[in-house]
């Protein structure tokens, strides 16, 4: 699998980026040590492994919005990830991207028995 070349200018700003993310999220919601990020280096498709730039684990929709706004303003890619079980490669981490972990968003919001539908959060 051929992945895009990482943006070295973003990687070079990793310390500043992680600091900004830590200021906007509660303790424990930013993972940035290489060892800790190994748990996020692939999704269910483990043929490709890459430690991301950083991992954020927001707890609220407002925190997601703050991370997305910051990353957009700074030109940083974001890879959203639910439970990390996808086999399609849709949540593969990138060296120059923030992995937005949505595992804490794991509630069933609505059950429509008549239409046999469920609205669920992505985690």
Number of C-alpha atoms within 10 A of each C-alpha: 5 5 8 9 9 12 14 11 9 18 16 11 12 18 13 11 19 18 12 13 23 17 10 15 19 13 9 10 16 22 21 20 12 13 9 12 18 13 11 21 21 23 23 16 16 13 9 15 15 15 24 25 27 26 25 23 21 24 16 12 10 10 17 18 12 15 21 17 12 16 17 12 9 11 11 18 18 22 17 17 22 18 16 22 15 16 12 10 16 15 25 26 27 24 20 24 23 26 28 22 25 21 17 15 18 13 12 11 9 11 12 9 8 6 7 7 10 12 11 13 15 16 15
